[in-house]
Amino acid sequence: MTDPATNPRIEIPTRAPSATPTDDTIMPFEVAALDLRGRVVRLGPLIDEILARHAYPDPVAKLVGEAVVLTVMLGSALKIDGRFILQTQSDGPVRMLVVDFTSPGKVRACARFDKDRVAAAIESGKADGSALLGHGHLAMTIDQGPDMNRYQGLVALEGGSLEDAAHEYFLRSEQIPTRVRLAVAEELRAGQGGASHRWRAGGILLQFLPKSPERAHVADLHPGDAPEGVEVHTLPEDDAWVEGRALIDTVEDIELIDPALSSERLLYRLFHERGVRVFRAGALRAECSCSRDNVEAMLRSFSQDDRDHMVENGRISVTCEFCSANYVFAPGEVEAKAS
Ligand SMILES: [Zn+2]
């Protein structure tokens, strides 16, 4: 091993990485020697609660899990109070994914999909995330309340995965070299009364943020002043980013979801030669923001005709798509208030 005293580029660790994994957390980190910053997400009970409640077909659940990890990674980075919403709309068997992140750590998620097409995709062995999504777009919205502007970022889904879409977004819109890894799996546990399944998910995001912005050029980013259709590869990628990206590409899915591997140990495994600094991890939880009051307000905003069509067996029943909570109203309860 290189002696830190003779090699000033290697930082001396101030303590050993914690071996204790903490589920449902997001941990920011920094590799100063390479100008890299990132976040590690590890989800246990949170993702199991969301996915078990929906009971979607497994490949759909997996895709929702990936979207949750991505949303948490992006939403928690915003230094705002409010909501960050990631939403896909596409022509694949999964028509829509919605994940809602409310600062500092509340998450909910749901999907809309065509049952028959999902079953056919599973049958034909083509039910990975990219096949389920198909073509369309992914929108990211920041909502800071009724008096604030909503900011929306858009990226095309072109038959790739959510990871691909995230890379494309950061390359085109933010122009920050970024690498994202997402993993979701079911953990099988032997126990009394038979084996039990539990969903787990995890991910890592790595970004190259050098002090001089010209170092952040990415080889395949098309210079804006070049004529349409001309591919120009004149800017070599920075060595620090090439190294960071290569390290991230070695991360296996199992390392991201392994219940026995702590986020700190994973980071140490990846970056110990350069020195990695971790910051306080943020706690995450599955929690819906629906309420009887909100549902009632929504029903009042509908036309009388629309409300009449919702009456079944003398009552209006509304089920929250995110958490399956059921709200039942007598038709008279939700008459529009006379103005
Ligand atoms: Zn709900």
Boltz pocket constraint, residues with backbone or C-beta under 6 A from the ligand:
constraints:
  - pocket:
      binder: B
      contacts: [[A, 288], [A, 289], [A, 290], [A, 320], [A, 321], [A, 322], [A, 323], [A, 324], [A, 325]]
      max_distance: 6.0
